[in-house]
Amino acid sequence: MTKQPTYTEAMTRLETIVRQIESGEMDIDSLTTQLKEAKQLVALCRQRLTTIDEEVKKVLDDGAESKK
């Protein structure tokens, strides 16, 4: 089983892929593979951000209610 990268690891990998595409370092044969990986990494980051956003809102809501 492959462990999922952390948010930071995923963002670092995405930055690397984008840099390689923009600089022309990536050969055309691996472009599709790298774009698929990037798409998966973006989905992972979005999911993690959504989860964190919901958790932060819950903590803030719980804190506001405890002050009442």
N, C-alpha and C positions, 0 to 999 in steps of 0.2 A: 504494500500500500504506500503511495506517495504522499508525503505530508504537504499540506497546502502552505504556500508561503505566507508570511506575515504581510500586513498592509505595506509596511516599509520595503520589504523585499520585493513585493509585486510592483510597487512604484519604481524602484530602482531598475528592475528588469525592463519595465515599460520605457523608461528613459533611455536605457541602453538600446533597445530596439529602434526607437524613434531616431536616436542619434545616428545609428548605423544606416537607416533608410535615408535620412537627410544628407548624410555625408557621402553616400554612394558606396559605403563599405560593404553593404550586403549584396551578395550576388543574386541574380534573378531567380536562380533555382531554389533558394531558400526563402524567398520573399513570401510565398503563400504560407509556408509553415510558420514563419515568424509572425505574420499577420493573424493567423489563427491563435497562436499563443497570446498575442497582444489582446485579442478580443476576449479571451478567457480571463486574462489578468484584469482587464477593465471591468468585467462583470463581477469578479471577486472583490475588487476595490469598491465598486458601487454597493454591493451587498454589505460589506463591512461598514461603510460609511452610514448606510441606512440603519443598520443595527446599532451602531454607536449613537447616532442621532436619537433614536427611540429610547435608548438607555439613559442618555443625558436628560431628555425631556422628562422621563419618569422620575429620575433623581431630583430634578428641579421642582417638579410637581409635588413630590413627596415632601420636600423641604418647605415649600410654600404652605402646604396643608398643615404641617406640624407647627407652624407659627400662629395658626388661627386659634 
